[in-house]
Amino acid sequence: MKIIVNTITDYYKSIPPDREKKLKSIQKLIKQAFPDVKSSMKYNMPTFERVGKWIALGNQKNYYSVYTCMYPHIDSYVRKHPKTKHGKGCLNFSDKDEIDFTELKKVIVHTLI
């Protein structure tokens, strides 16, 4: 059964503490890059919108993700880190994966600029 949460704070409370820390680090990177970003819960995930564009963070059973909805946004990260699991517009990280925050910031900027 999927639990629906109404706030980003509640979302983070509903996931394991280690994942919470990792997702909050990514959220901080988003807000540092774009202080004007609007935060909300969409698609039952923390979602950050700016100028009609969005990026979302999600927790799954075996990984956590950064959703951008378009492959061109994640292309540079995937080229530099070809072993990173990904979808058409998302990056998926296992708990043991190291995130390249310099490259992830490029994904964030490309998505929200």
N, C-alpha and C positions, 0 to 999 in steps of 0.2 A: 504494500500500500504506500503510495507516494504522499509524503507530508507536504502540505502547502503552508508556506510561511509568508507573512505580510511585510516584514522589514528585513533589511540587510543584517541588522543586529541579530534578529531571530534566526536568520539563515546561518550565520556563523556559529551561533549557539547550538545548532542542530547537527554540526559536522564534527569529526574528530579534531582535537586541539592542534595536532601537527598540521593538518590540512588548513585549518583556520589561519594559522600563522602564515602559511605559504600564500594563501589567497589574499590575506590582508597585505602582504608584501607587494603583491602585484597590484592591488587596489591603490596602495600608496604611490606606486610608480605611475599609475594612470593620473592620479590627482596632482602629483608633482609636475607632470608633463602638461596637464591641462587643468589649472585651478578652476576654470569655469565649467567643468564637466558636471552634468546633472546625474545624480545617483537615484536609482529606483529598483524595484523588483519587477522584472518582466520575464516571461518565460520561466517563472519560479527560480530565477537566478539574479544575483546582483548584476545590474546592467548600468552602463555609464554612457551617456549620450551627449553629443556635441554637434552642432550644425547639421542635424539630421542624420548623423552617423552614430553607430553604437559599437560597444565591445562588452561582452558579458563573461562572467566567471562562473564556473560550475564544478560541483563536486559529484563524482560518479562513484560506483562501487570500487573500482580498481584504479582510478586515476582522477585527476582534476584537470580542468580545461580552461583555455582562453578562447572564446568564440568571437570571430570577426565576420563571419558569414561570406567571406570571399577569399579565394586562394591567393590572389595577388598581395593581400595584406600580410600573409604569413610566409610568402615565397622566400624572402631573404633569410629568415630564421631556418627554414627547412634546408636551404642550400648550404648553410654553414653547419647545420646539425642534422644530417640526413637520417640519423637513427631515431630522431624524435618522432614518436607516433603522432600522426595528424590526420585530419579529415580535409574536406574541400575548403574549409575556412576556419579550422580550429587546430590548436596545438593541445596535445594531451600529454600530461606528465604523470609518471608514477611517483610514489613516495620517495623512491631512491634516486630519481633523476635530478641532475644538477641543472638549474635554469641559468641560461646566459642572459642576465638582466640587461646588459648593454644591447644585445640583439633584440630582446623582448621589447625594450623601449622603442626600437625602430618599428616594430610591429604596431605598437600602440599609436605612435605618431602617424604612421601610414594609414591606419584605420580611422583616426579621429581628426585628421587635418582637413 
